[in-house]
Amino acid sequence: MMNFIISGIVAVIAMTLFSAIYNTFTKDEFREPNLLTQIFKKLFQRTLHKPLYVYGWIVHFLIGFVFLGLYEIAWRWFAIERSIDIAVLFGLVSGFLGIIGWYFMFKAVRYTYHFNYAHYYFHLVLAHIVFSVVAVFVYTQ
């Protein structure tokens, strides 16, 4: 259980760090906790009085643990090995699931930030590969 928690925390931090570095080079806001915060501002602008960025981070970590939980199920139920090549495959699948999730979140709140959505979705796949590879690496140590 401790391996799961540490792996999840380190993988989410690595993914977020990747997004921050990517953000620095592209000048587009691709950091997931910040985008979640923007969505929460649109959804809860009159009902939440606490700093919304805290909720962005909490949700980002929770989603990371959901993905890691799905990896755990695949590893145990289907006897899939914990290897880097499988992690890349999991990252691709997670990235495409992430694209679907973000697409519907952006549509639900009529998100109007002007960036290249195709570029964001490409970045999202890469970020999930980073998440998966780091999760597997930490988990197997």
Disulfide bonds with the S-S distance in Angstrom:
none
